[in-house]
């Protein structure tokens, strides 16, 4: 079982000690339809889990539980329906429909329900892009507000914060969409080698250190838009107990996650393009060495996603076949990096480095040391296998909560990482280049590669012929 070292700071909301196995003596038990084993909640009916989420005058669910349940419940019930059920139960249990409210009682309950709604809006803001969600939220507050004026103020703060968050997020999304369309138009133009007026990376930024920092800017910017629920929604299947439809069948709400994967692919192709473009062998070798240095800086920063994209770009066959070019490169540094990202043993070396960076991040004194940008497609793959490997429901129809604790642990770690503020100064010029510099299609890369170093064997000769 790989995971974070168990010295978690109590400040991180998503990885509280609730996720480390409790060292109780083995005891099994059931409380209100919740099944516990060794002090950990392992399974329950959906109703019991919903009940466990609902605060009362003298109970409030653990943060770890709230996050885990809100993250995974969407596999069984849509968020608006969940919120509706939570509100109904609160109204019933706290008798909020009575003509005369028990003020003392509501004052005990009020802050707790407000706290729950606040946590929900802060962690899963995208859920509240739906009118119905805001409707339930307002209805709840209107019922308790007569007992305490302060609740109105609290609601306004909550809604303001939510609107601000959604505005920032959608503004970011629009920017990404604009860039993506601009880029896809450029892709088409470059089936053949472009005119030499093309600016190249070294003319925009010749310092590997600076480029690694700007790549880190792009990564953190894009990460910040990904909602934790996207990891779950990417793998939504039909819920066996809900014969009618898949939750979210109308659309998979995973656009930020997909945009981030596209960015990774773009960076791979950009690296390959920059290497294949120069006509002279010496210049190509220079670009390769430059990117090796950039990759090394990314490793030092903790930006594993850019690191992997750069290595993948260098390993694309149009680049790796340039034997004469590579013979001019000092490759020792490249082999060290490649070894770090070697897929053997399920990326054992990388996972070790990632754990080191995660540990450094926990004890960090500066934002610089806090940066952890995981190799993203591997994170998605891990979550995919966790999802495929265990059933969401047990044979008795109970929700398999043990699985969702593990899921919450992986996604929770990611959330902690994506909240890091980028400590480096932004260079708009370089960032613009990274997003908009034209890149070759795969065919374009092969063409440029064959023009740089002519085909070696019959297969390559045939391919070149068909491309021309």
DRENTI-467864 format. One record per residue: residue in three letters; x negated, y negated, z of N, C-alpha, C, CB in turn. Coordinates in steps of 0.001 Angstrom, whole numbers, plus 500000, padded with zeros to 6 digits. Glycine has a CB too. Layout:
! residues N
ALAXYZXYZXYZXYZ...
***
This chain:
! residues 468
UNK499162501190500000500000500000500000499120498750500000500952500000501220UNK499138498031498876498335496813498814499194495654499269497779496567497381UNK498584494685499895499365493526500270498449492514500875500492493889501236UNK499051491521501453498266490469502053497634491000503324499127489224502337UNK496484490457503699495962490800505017497003490363506044494561490118505287UNK497098491097507133498200490845508060497988489645508988498429492060508886UNK497124488713508618496931487556509486497684486383508894495423487218509659UNK499006486514508850499769485471508163500042484310509097501088486031507618UNK499917483112508574500201481955509409501703481868509569499615480639508797UNK502138481391510700503578481373510961504254480284510149503857481167512454UNK503461479435509482504089478324508787504680478744507460503097477219508572UNK504172479807506850504708480134505526506092480717505709503778481130504756UNK507019480133504992508409480517505221508697481922504728509340479537504544UNK508000482326503673508466483512502961507765484772503394508288483331501496UNK506634484627504099505969485850504510505824485836506019504593486002503820UNK506961485703506727506849485748508177506546487171508596508139485233508858UNK506296487336509879505880488649510360506944489690510101505558488596511839UNK508159489233509802509223490182509510508855491149508406510474489451509138UNK507880490774507577507524491659506474506421492636506840507100490848505283UNK505763492428507988504734493411508326505452494497509106503528492773509160UNK505082495739508877505821496820509545505770496609511060505233498221509164UNK506928496638511715506928496508513177506373497788513771508362496215513728UNK505593497647514811504987498845515384505834499352516547503542498557515851UNK507135499489516308507980500020517378507844501523517387509467499598517198UNK508214502129518506508287503582518499509414503929517541508529504182519953UNK509256505050516862510217505410515832511613505499516442509826506748515160UNK512486504633515976513866504770516432514785504456515263514163503835517648UNK515824505233515119516773504947514073518041504486514752517020506184513155UNK518781503650514078520013503256514720520889502521513752519742502408515936UNK522093502240514176523002501509513315523631500412514152524085502446512686UNK523596499180513596524298498096514267525195497442513234523304497061514907UNK526457497499513455527406496850512550527206497227511097527305495369512689UNK527007498521510839526870498968509449525483498762508871527860498257508595UNK524531498270509674523152498103509203522334499281509723522539496729509678UNK521590499915508834520780501062509260519343500600509496520824502208508196UNK518822500861510693517446500481511018516582501722511160517398499644512311UNK515328501586510791514368502654511023513078501993511470514153503543509742UNK512525502446512556511314501834513118511485500327513255510088502150512239UNK512659499901513625512866498473513846513037497659512573511728497927514615UNK512978498311511419513183497575510164514531497932509562512051497878509156UNK515196496937509017516464497173508332516156497913507030517234495821508058UNK516728499107506846516410499867505624517570499919504639516001501279505985UNK518801499965505141519918499997504197521208499578504886520072501399503584UNK522194499241504077523493498822504601524452498664503447523382497502505408UNK525733498585503774526701498278502725526564496799502384528167498627503173UNK527011496427501200526919495018500782527687494131501777527486494831499329UNK528849494609502231529640493815503178528882493561504471530956494516503484UNK528225494605504971527485494458506227526328493470506052526951495831506709UNK525691493510504873524571492587504619525069491142504551523843492962503300UNK526238490957503927526798489604503834527132489111505246528076489581502916UNK527728490005506035528073489630507414526807489229508193528800490808508133UNK525717489937507931524448489697508645523849488336508265523433490827508334UNK524283487788507128523769486490506659524486485337507361523935486362505125UNK525672485622507893526555484547508352526247484135509784528011484978508243UNK525921482850509986525619482387511337526882482297512190524924481028511286UNK526723482399513491527851482183514409527386481158515437528325483539515107UNK528202480930516459527796479938517456526499480340518140528897479749518498UNK526251481655518267525028482052518977524127483004518178525400482704520284UNK524296483010516837523419483872516030522985483128514768524137485204515658UNK521707483293514417521233482777513127520290483803512519520520481390513290UNK520494484165511232519654485213510627518187484788510523520183485573509237UNK517286485773510545515854485483510393515587484922509005514999486756510635UNK514612484022508929514234483429507641513910484514506615513026482488507816UNK513160485506507040512759486570506109513990487286505551511824487585506812UNK514993487469506408516205488136505954516946487273504934517117488456507146UNK517062485983505246517790485079504348517158485108502954517795483627504913UNK515833484971502928515152484951501629515342486269500891513655484663501812UNK515134487378501591515235488695500961516636488938500419514861489795501956UNK517633488603501218519004488885500787519442487954499653519965488751501971UNK519133486662499766519536485748498687518825486105497382519230484282499074UNK517581486570497503516826486955496302517464488172495630515351487258496662UNK517781489194496422518196490470495832519701490616495659517696491592496675UNK520495489831496395521943490024496340522482489812494931522640489076497309UNK521758489000494136522256488688492791522260489921491883521406487584492160UNK521681491027492328521783492265491561523171492887491742520682493262491992UNK523895492442492781525182493056493092526356492094492985525142493631494469UNK526072490823493181527168489854493267526622488503492815527763489771494731UNK527408487746492047526897486454491578526838485462492736527782485896490433UNK525860484537492680525684483612493803526958482856494188524608482621493467UNK527749482425493192528937481634493546529940482488494308529597481043492282UNK529974483776493957530904484686494624530406484969496045531058486013493818UNK529102485095496181528517485320497504528807484126498415526987485560497394UNK528573482924497894528789481727498712530268481612499094528323480453497955UNK531135481953498149532566481903498419532918482852499568533371482264497149UNK532333484063499547532634485035500610532064484576501950532071486423500246UNK530865483984501916530263483474503146531172482399503753528840482901502871UNK531625481474502901532482480384503389533794480911503966532777479395502258UNK534415481857503243535685482416503727535509483054505097536235483452502732UNK534436483821505238534215484505506523533969483505507645533026485473506419UNK533235482438507327532990481404508338534299480753508780532026480333507792UNK535146480447507798536427479787508085537266480682509001537204479473506760UNK537245481985508682538008482962509447537440483090510866537998484332508733UNK536107483328510938535495483606512236535487482388513155534080484101512040UNK535305481203512573535234480000513413536593479291513488534165479034512868UNK537631479965512922538996479408512914539015477956512424539610479487514324UNK538366477747511268538287476385510729539575475982510019537108476267509766UNK540554476903509979541846476584509379542856476110510423542394477798508642UNK542502476267511708543432475858512773543752474371512640542834476160514178UNK545022473999512898545402472578512811544567471717513760546899472403513132UNK544255472260514955543378471528515870542087472333516047544082471274517256UNK540965471733515661539702472467515729539160472471517153538670471855514768UNK538492473564517500537799473657518785536453472942518612537608475173519246UNK536428471652518971535267470817518640533967471339519242535503469401519112UNK534035471745520498532815472206521169532237473397520414533103472586522650UNK533117474278519988532695475483519273532091475127517906533891476444519094UNK532791474230517185532303473860515852530949473153515946533327472954515137UNK530727472396517027529446471708517165528299472684517381529504470720518315UNK528620473834517947527579474865518103527310475544516763528001475920519165UNK528385475697515995528282476436514728527768475544513592529648477026514349UNK528191474275513587527896473351512486526440473292512059528324471996512866UNK525520473011512997524116472889512610523588474169511968523269472534513823UNK524145475320512394523647476594511864524069476811510415524147477751512723UNK525346476516510125525794476705508739525099475681507833527351476567508632UNK524882474468508347524170473461507560522739473918507268524158472107508300UNK522124474523508269520753475034508102520714476107507008520216475614509445UNK521692477016507027521734478088506024521902477500504622522887479079506332UNK522833476556504475523063475941503165521824475177502696524279474996503221UNK521122474547503644519902473810503290518839474776502772519363473016504512UNK518649475882503492517633476854503050517972477400501666517517478016504063UNK519256477660501445519687478195500150519376477187499039521207478531500171UNK519729475902499258519509474908498199518024474653497974520214473595498546UNK517214474762499034515785474480498875515065475601498138515138474262500234UNK515468476840498420514726477972497863515260478412496508514767479136498821UNK516563478317496320517164478747495047517974477614494424518063479986495260UNK517320476468494145518090475314493660518854475611492374517165474137493433UNK518305476490491510518984476756490227520379477348490429518142477711489371UNK520613478017491562521949478558491824522993477437491820521975479308493177UNK522549476225492185523502475126492370523680474279491113523050474244493511UNK523207474819489971523511474132488723524969474398488376522562474597487571UNK525594475295489129526989475655488886527916474810489727527224477131489174UNK528930474244489084529913473405489780530527474135490977531021472970488810UNK530853475405490758531546476169491803530733476216493092531833477594491319UNK529391476310492944528529476369494129528656475077494933527052476609493724UNK528573473954494231528668472653494903530044472510495549528412471488493900UNK531071473037494864532441473000495394532537473692496756533409473662494403UNK532001474926496831532048475669498100531290474919499190531459477087497924UNK530153474370498804529293473675499747530032472471500360527993473219499048UNK530656471678499486531369470484499960532573470875500820531829469619498764UNK533280471905500378534464472342501112534092472697502556535122473553500408UNK532979473436502696532535473866504022532280472654504921531259474731503912UNK531590471656504357531214470508505174532440469649505527530165469659504438UNK533377469556504581534606468798504865535370469397506046535513468765503622UNK535240470721506207535971471362507299535338471094508664536049472856507060UNK533991471023508684533349470849509998533102469375510340532024471608510034UNK533074468513509303532704467107509529533598466361510541532742466376508217UNK534915466639510591535728465903511571535213466047513007537167466381511505UNK534447467100513279533956467328514644532686466541514941533697468810514865UNK532027466077513911530774465343514144530423464504512916529614466324514479UNK530398463196513107530089462267512012528768462609511328530039460834512537UNK527801463083512109526451463323511574526464464328510422525525463827512687UNK527492465195510386527538466226509333527683465619507944528691467192509589UNK528379464451507849528506463789506538527122463372506040529452462545506627UNK526383462757506957525055462255506610524181463422506144524402461524507824UNK524277464511506907523495465704506609523845466225505216523740466796507674UNK525159466229504904525572466723503593525013465833502483527108466789503502UNK525075464525502688524563463621501658523065463820501441524848462166502040UNK522328463988502527520888464240502403520641465515501610520226464340503795UNK521422466553501954521267467845501302521530467733499796522213468876501934UNK522632467056499449522988466922498033521988466049497286524392466337497892UNK521500465007497957520505464134497323519228464906497024520194462922498221UNK518771465637498033517543466423497865517723467426496727517171467160499185UNK518901468056496686519186469050495655519185468412494268520536469728495925UNK519866467268494141519919466584492847518531466199492371520800465343492935UNK517733465733493307516378465314492969515571466509492450515682464681494197UNK515716467618493172514978468825492800515402469313491416515197469933493845UNK516712469363491194517216469831489897516809468887488775518742469970489933UNK516792467586489064516392466612488045514928466824487665516614465162488552UNK514067466992488675512641467233488416512476468492487588511846467353489740UNK513195469548487990513048470827487307513531470745485866513808471913488051UNK514688470101485650515196470077484276514351469149483410516672469632484250UNK513804468094484037512906467197483300511685467992482835512471465977484188UNK511157468817483719510015469664483374510373470628482258509531470439484600UNK511574471201482347512007472151481321512113471476479962513352472777481701UNK512691470277479952512830469567478675511461469318478054513577468230478872UNK510514468897478897509162468649478406508578469894477775508261468165479534UNK508781471013478446508230472273477942508900472664476628508404473394478985UNK510208472463476562510930472798475329510427471937474168512456472604475521UNK510264470626474418509760469726473376508421470208472859509633468294473907UNK507540470520473795506205470972473400506307472268472604505302471170474640UNK507137473211473081507226474504472404507681474353470960508180475425473150UNK508675473484470705509139473350469328508050472695468480510451472524469266UNK507381471684469051506307471029468300505245472044467911505680469887469125UNK504954472947468838503887473915468607504295474944467558503514474616469912UNK505554475414467633505920476467466690505925475942465251507297477045467048UNK506209474656465061506131474096463708504686474148463205506662472633463685UNK503766473847464103502354473795463708501819475171463339501512473201464831UNK502374476198463998501877477553463754501968477929462287502651478557464589UNK503092477560461702503383477958460333502365477353459363504806477536459945UNK501964476130459669501104475406458741499747476072458535500903474004459230UNK499352476886459496497969477362459469497785478810459085497367477156460779UNK498357479205457972498105480570457514496684480641456951499158481011456439UNK496212479511456455494874479506455872493993478561456668494913479093454376UNK492725478538456343491810477714457128492114476233456891490334478035456766UNK492285475461457990492689474071457830491535473190457364493247473541459133UNK491843471990456889490779471067456496489903470744457706491373469767455889UNK488692470313457449487739470184458543488002468965459425486344470112457991UNK489009468150459080489305467001459939489888467454461272490276466042459237UNK490265468741461342490792469310462579489853468982463748490974470845462439UNK490418468325464779489598468101465987489342469447466632490302467117467001UNK488193469593467288488023470873467983487829470608469468486818471675467403UNK487950471650470242487985471504471699486760470749472229488071472881472358UNK485581471019471684484377470406472233484343468892472037483158471024471601UNK485093468410471031485116466957470840486084466298471834485521466608469382UNK486998467109472386487975466580473334487457466723474762489328467302473178UNK486758467836475008486249468087476351485057469017476248487347468689477271UNK483873468503476583482697469354476416482208469898477765481572468573475722UNK482941469552478840482516470010480160483407471158480632482549468848481177UNK482854472356480766483660473533481120484411473345482432482773474765481216UNK483759472645483359484313472413484668485629471628484552483302471666485550UNK485575470557483743486756469712483534487868470489482845486392468473482706UNK487520471272481839488562472006481120489241473015482052487966472727479885UNK488462473688482876489045474651483824490030473941484755487929475356484653UNK489682472731485176490573471972486062491855471562485340489855470725486600UNK491729471162484082492923470759483323493821471961483026492513470070482005UNK493209473119482772493997474343482587494774474648483874493073475549482200UNK494126474419485000494768474673486289495969473741486469493757474487487449UNK495835472508485996496968471568486000498156472144485247496557470224485379UNK497893472602484036498973473128483196499628474330483883498433473531481793UNK498788475222484419499315476426485070500224476062486241498165477321485556UNK499741475193487127500524474860488330501804474115487959499683474006489305UNK501713473268486939502887472533486472503953473530486003502504471546485322UNK503523474514485214504490475470484670505015476428485737503857476263483538UNK504124476799486655504556477684487741505636477026488586503364478071488624UNK505489475706488789506392475025489712507845475098489241505972473570489877UNK508059475349487956509437475399487446510088476769487587509456474993486000UNK509296477792487905509870479143487927510616479370489230508769480214487746UNK511902479693489129512693479983490338512422481414490761514225479759490091UNK512355481677492074512069483038492539513061484061491987512084483081494060UNK514320483594491776515344484541491307515075485037489893516716483893491362UNK514237484299489125513995484722487737513335486102487681513110483690487011UNK512540486410488713511882487726488742512895488847488857510891487805489903UNK513996488550489568515009489576489761515915489618488537515831489311491050UNK516252488421488023517182488366486903516581488924485620517630486947486679UNK515251488977485567514625489525484365514950491014484222513098489312484405UNK515304491648485348515509493111485317516914493522485726514510493794486226UNK517877492625485514519240492957485935519796494095485088520156491722485836UNK520225495172485767520944496248485074522392496189485547520296497674485357UNK523211497073484985524586497116485471524598497695486878525489497951484522UNK525376497084487753525509497633489096526526498771489051525940496530490119UNK526105499969489478526986501141489358528335500952490063526289502366489928UNK528400500121491106529665499968491824530544498874491218529398499657493287UNK530038498242490185530815497171489566531035497562488113530090495773489685UNK532111498302487868532310498888486546532493497883485434533477499776486575UNK532839496638485781533266495712484737532125495129483920534040494603485346UNK531125494564484582530131493806483810528814493770484558530625492370483528UNK527792493401483830526523493126484479526629491731485075525312493244483478UNK526036491522486224525961490145486720525184489347485687525280490064488150UNK525528488108485518524778487218484625524757487729483200523359487049485122UNK525805488476482794525729489031481443525699487906480417526919489978481170UNK526304486740480769526401485690479752525016485180479353527263484527480268UNK524073485121480306522718484730479903521736485182480958522613483200479684UNK520586485617480502519529485939481454518890484614481842518466486955480850UNK518973484261483106518445482949483497516955483048483807519209482395484721UNK516174483231482775514744483443483004513911482566482077514380484921482801UNK514452481404481691513777480617480655512391480130481080514631479428480280UNK512216479787482371510916479262482797509864480353482815511023478621484176UNK510322481542483191509429482684483220508947482988481798510134483917483842UNK509868482941480847509502483229479453508584482148478898510762483350478577UNK508873480898479261508031479793478770506608479959479284508605478416479210UNK506488480477480480505155480633481078504372481735480371505270480948482584UNK505053482810480020504398483887479275503965483375477895505349485114479130UNK504807482517477285504444481930475979503186481078476090505605481077475427UNK503068480361477211501873479524477407500620480401477450501992478687478716UNK500703481525478128499572482449478203499158482879476786499936483693479073UNK500158483255475980499869483697474611499259482572473789501145484208473931UNK499778481371473994499237480227473254497760480033473596500040478937473571UNK497430480126474874496044479918475286495129480982474673495933479939476824UNK495581482231474629494792483298473967494479482904472524495563484661473996UNK495523482509471806495361482179470384494538480911470184496726482015469724UNK494671479969471124493895478739471011492396479057471125494326477718472103UNK492055479897472086490648480286472278490123480964471012490496481236473508UNK490895481914470488490470482642469285490330481684468099491479483769468947UNK491263480742467984491232479773466883489972478919466960492486478874466913UNK489693478406468148488525477534468331487229478267467980488462477019469784UNK487187479571468255485962480340467971485841480639466480485949481659468774UNK486973480957465837486909481358464423486801480174463465488130482173464067UNK487125478973463964487203477816463070485859477331462517487853476696463788UNK484827477142463352483599476530462811482981477386461707482570476315463934UNK482435476701460688481849477425459564480484478009459943481712476496458343UNK479769477348460832478406477788461159478379478724462361477517476581461432UNK477542479763462204477382480782463243476960480154464584476344481831462800UNK476019479213464499475490478593465713476595477876466491474366477606465361UNK477475477194465749478572476472466410479573477447467031479291475547465406UNK479841478540466313480780479531466860480226480096468166481039480680465836UNK478940480392468176478302480932469383478405479920470530476811481286469104UNK478257478661470168478334477588471171479739477539471807477987476213470522UNK480753477689470942482132477659471451482372478867472365483159477653470272UNK481849480024471971482018481212472822481382480968474193481387482469472148UNK480161480448474190479476480215475472480239479189476319478024479729475228UNK480774478193475639481561477183476349482750477845477062482059476087475363UNK483476478690476334484652479332476934484271480327478037485462480047475855UNK483121480943477912482674481833478989482489481011480276481337482564478595UNK481902479816480115481710478946481289483048478459481853480830477736480918UNK483982478149480949485308477708481406485968478844482208486213477288480184UNK485857480045481665486472481205482328485873481404483715486285482485481478UNK484560481212483807483908481405485106484397480366486117482374481321484958UNK484573479136485647485103478092486537486538478419486973485062476713485834UNK487327478949486029488698479349486381488668480401487488489451479899485133UNK487746481335487364487616482379488386487309481744489744486505483395487998UNK486355480802489758485972480159491020487118479363491637484781479244490795UNK487928478759490772489062477956491257490163478859491821489630477073490116UNK490262480097491299491368480976491682492459480982490631491946480551493022UNK492123480465489437493075480427488330492870481678487463492901479117487481UNK493487482785487895493268484064487211494065484167485916493637485218488130UNK495130483373485789495939483478484577495200482908483363497276482753484768UNK494609481706483523493827481135482422492601482010482133493388479683482758UNK491988482499483194490815483371483035491159484557482130490313483876484420UNK492289485202482428492672486382481656493020486006480221493856487092482317UNK493639484840480032493993484414478673492733484174477844494860483133478713UNK491724483560478464490473483275477739489784484584477364489520482387478597UNK489711485518478318489075486805478025489865487540476931488980487680479315UNK491192487499477014492015488178475995491783487563474622493517488101476363UNK491671486225474578491412485553473300490075485996472705491426484026473487UNK489062486125473562487737486540473077487719487993472648486688486316474152UNK488629488775473219488673490198472874489577490511471684489133490988474062UNK490207489498471111491043489763469932490123490201468801491889488494469518UNK490579491155467992489627491715467009489047490705466025490300492791466234UNK489794489675465582489128488716464680487908488055465338490124487631464236UNK487914487949466672486785487339467369485716488390467671487255486659468672UNK486151489534468181485155490525468619484388491135467441485840491638469416UNK484940491041466214484237491616465061483091490722464567485225491859463921UNK482994489493465087481957488560464608480590488924465223482340487080464965UNK480057490055464781478819490606465386477643489622465341478419491899464666UNK477470488958464183476305488058464039476445486869465001476172487549462557UNK477679486413465142477907485303466070477583485731467498479366484806465979UNK478126486881467893477922487364469264476445487627469571478728488639469493UNK475688487962468517474263488252468761473520486997469222473598488820467483UNK474104485828468961473478484560469374473935484116470775473804483460468352UNK474866484901471373475458484490472652474777485196473820476968484784472667UNK474551484456474906474069485121476132475292485781476765473360484092477145UNK475369487096476605476635487763476964476704488247478413476855488934476055UNK475612488163479158475627488723480526476797488169481348474292488415481247UNK476995486844481290478055486208482076479436486719481638477983484667481932UNK479550486948480319480836487405479806481157488801480349480831487414478261UNK480134489676480383480388491041480864480789491050482335479148491918480661UNK480228490126483115480595490047484532482085489700484653479716488985485277UNK482521488719483869483927488304483928484843489423483441484150487033483088UNK484409490061482373485225491143481809485392492251482832484589491700480513UNK484315492509483566484324493542484593485342493175485685482903493724485201UNK485413491881486017486364491421487036487807491696486605486171489916487308UNK488055491572485303489425491715484813489657493073484137489746490589483835UNK488769493997484403488846495319483804490122496044484264487594496145484165UNK490914496575483307492185497200483701492060498546484434493016497399482487UNK490856499137484488490791500473485110491206500420486577489368501055484991UNK491700501576487043492157501676488426493267500685488695491002501445489393UNK494170500510487701495266499551487831494724498177488233496304500047488868UNK493739497716487484493124496386487716492560496264489140494166495264487471UNK491853497295489563491353497317490938490475496092491261490558498602491177UNK489540495775490360488624494651490637489377493331490750487558494543489536UNK490292493137489811491072491897489836491893491812491124492002491813488599UNK492539492918491501493387492887492700492564492562493948494109494236492883UNK491332493075493976490450492768495099490130491275495118489149493600495017UNK489809490722493941489504489285493848490729488455494231489035488916492416UNK491906488911493789493145488188494097493392488168495601494346488829493369UNK493173489320496253493364489366497706492396488429498414493184490798498226UNK491161488361497886490184487432498452490673485990498342488830487586497747UNK491180485643497151491667484276496925492885483991497805492025484064495433UNK493756484991497948494960484822498770494564484599500227495894486058498644UNK493553485308500649493097485164502036492483483774502243492064486275502395UNK491670483356501280491066482027501344492157480959501411490145481784500122UNK493220481197500647494321480244500578494997480081501944495346480693499529UNK495108481179502679495772481136503992494988480334505020495986482541504511UNK493668480380504894492841479710505901492310478376505380491671480614506319UNK492847477939504218492304476771503523492464475478504320492976476619502179UNK491486474599504154491581473276504767491944472232503723490261472901505456UNK491718472559502448492008471578501392492855472259500324490687470993500772UNK493555471440499525494345471998498424493476472769497449495086470892497690UNK492233472342497325491285473014496436491172474495496740489921472369496540UNK491087474798498047490880476204498447492200476976498468490213476276499838UNK493309476239498294494613476897498379495029477526497059495667475907498823UNK494337477166495974494833477577494656494735479089494439494059476855493565UNK495885479690494138495927481089493711496907481129492552496355482077494893UNK496392481385491360497272481505490198497098482921489664496945480415489088UNK498041483809489978497853485220489634497914485453488131498902486071490328UNK497325486552487696497451486997486305498924487382486148496456488224485954UNK499669486527485449501122486543485553501782487795484973501672485345484873UNK501326488237483806502017489408483223501847490637484102501484489705481806UNK500746490700484848500560491847485745501519491747486938499087491921486240UNK501719490528487417502678490328488511504073490770488070502698488840488962UNK504449490372486862505767490774486346505835492293486200506056490090484982UNK504738492876485735504707494325485547504863495040486896503388494754484857UNK504167494538487917504281495138489254505721495086489745503354494417490256UNK506347493937489542507723493776490014508659494659489188508164492288489933UNK508363494778487898509156495643487026509084497094487512508663495537485560UNK507848497549487823507708498944488252508334499187489620506239499337488285UNK508230498199490481508889498320491784510387498466491555508580497083492698UNK510902497684490619512333497702490345512783499013489703512700496541489447UNK511961499499488728512318500727488035512142501948488935511478500880486775UNK511145501845489839510745503025490612511697503375491736509389502815491181UNK512527502414492171513447502701493279514839502278492878513012501981494585UNK515819503020493369517208502670493077517630501466493906518143503864493352UNK518522500647493347519063499514494100520043499988495168519753498521493154UNK520701501097494857521655501639495821521297503077496155523093501557495275UNK521606503476497366521385504858497790522606505678497395521119504949499334UNK522483507017497437523614507858497021524917507520497752523275509317497252UNK524837507040499003526072506731499731526640505353499392525819506815501216UNK526043504689498370526567503390497964525953502228498731528052503370498138UNK525143502545499752524470501484500497523436500770499635523804502054501745UNK523169499520499970522106498761499307520767499225499886522303497204499497UNK519818499512498992518494499986499418517647498792499857517782500773498266UNK517798498403501121517192497153501573515678497231501668517756496766502910UNK515187498433501896513735498634502003513033498171500727513411500121502280UNK513652498522499597513108498104498301513069496579498219513952498688497135UNK514107495933498694514187494480498531513241493735499470515611494012498766UNK512890494363500591511876493752501460510537493712500726511742494538502802UNK510238494795500023508981494855499259509001493827498127508755496283498686UNK510146493730497462510315492757496381510122491334496922511719492905495724UNK510744491063498069510663489727498661509233489410499063511594489614499879UNK508489490450499449507106490223499857506297489749498649506486491518500467UNK506488490426497507505727490052496310506154488694495775505895491110495223UNK507455488457495705507938487182495173507631486053496164509465487253494880UNK507714486358497458507474485347498490506050484829498455507776485914499861UNK505115485748498216503715485349498092503555484381496932502806486581497898UNK504187484730495829504131483900494629504669482496494902504922484555493495UNK505782482421495668506366481107495958505403480246496751507680481259496724UNK504717480870497697503742480118498492502683479537497564503085481021499579UNK502239480311496590501178479871495669501658478775494732500665481051494852UNK502912478888494283503354477920493266503617476552493869504613478422492567UNK503633476460495206503914475166495834502661474327496063504618475380497150UNK501506474850495676500267474096495888500226472881494960499027475000495652UNK499875471744495522499701470526494721498360470622494013499779469228495611UNK498329470279492740497052470349492026496116469249492519497270470227490496UNK494919469616493002494016468632493599493170467873492579493114469315494575UNK493228468290491310492335467658490324493041466507489616491848468695489287UNK492256465542489206492841464435488476493252464916487089491851463247488383UNK494365464399486620494879464847485328494247464040484194496417464722485284UNK493905464729483103493406464031481923494412464251480793491969464536481518UNK495295463263480561496404463450479619495919463836478224497237462180479534UNK494767463329477846494211463609476535493954465104476337492924462829476340UNK493288465687477323492949467118477242494223467951477321491963467524478379UNK495131467568478223496349468349478396497192468320477117497164467816479589UNK497235467150476494497966467033475231497344467973474179497954465552474724UNK496026467988474123495335468860473164495682470323473420493806468656473245UNK495644470737474688495935472141475029497331472542474571495802472366476545UNK498270471589474664499651471916474302499930471816472818500588471022475032UNK499168470963472103499584470651470732498564470983469657499911469218470638UNK497319471307470029496336471629468978496872472786468142494937471993469596UNK496781472666466816497298473738465966496514475027466191497236473329464484UNK497204476146466127496520477438466271496886478356465109496886478109467622UNK495975479261464822496203480230463754497226481280464178494887480906463356UNK497941481799463185498686483036463402497643484153463379499830483258462301UNK498080485366463626497127486485463603496476486615462225497835487805463983UNK497278486477461169496724486561459811495709485450459565497848486485458765UNK496057484254460017495150483118459862493814483379460544495785481850460429UNK493881483999461736492647484315462472491776485290461681492982484909463860UNK492420486326461123491640487312460342490997486653459125492544488488459887UNK491774485807458442491227485115457266489994484303457632492285484201456639UNK490135483500458693489023482656459116487827483520459514489446481746460288UNK488130484630460165487071485517460635486309486144459456487662486619461531UNK487054486597458433486395487206457256485603486164456473487441487873456330UNK486097484913456466485350483875455757484050483562456490486202482599455608UNK484081483674457819482881483403458606481865484530458471483245483201460074UNK482328485765458624481443486927458452482193487941457607481004487549459842UNK481665488205456424482456488974455462482736490415455944481730489011454115UNK483799491014455387484241492341455822483104493362455801485382492826454938UNK483120494255456772482042495237456950482372496566456276481774495465458439UNK483659496938456271484019498278455773485253498180454879484282499263456959UNK485663499317454371486758499345453405488064498822454004486959500762452889UNK488358499230455222489602498773455882489643497254455915489710499343457328UNK488511496652456336488463495193456417488578494563455027487163494739457100UNK487924495186454058487977494638452689489415494654452175487052495451451729UNK490106495755452425491501495866451968492375494816452663492055497293452243UNK492127494668453941492934493711454700492708492291454166492588493784456213UNK491448491963453915491116490630453427491804490374452089489590490465453290UNK491760491396451260492357491282449936493863490991450050492114492578449123UNK494512491772450913495976491599451035496312490231451649496589492740451906UNK495433489725452509495700488418453115495543487300452106494774488178454299UNK494570487473451219494354486411450221495416486444449157492980486540449577
***
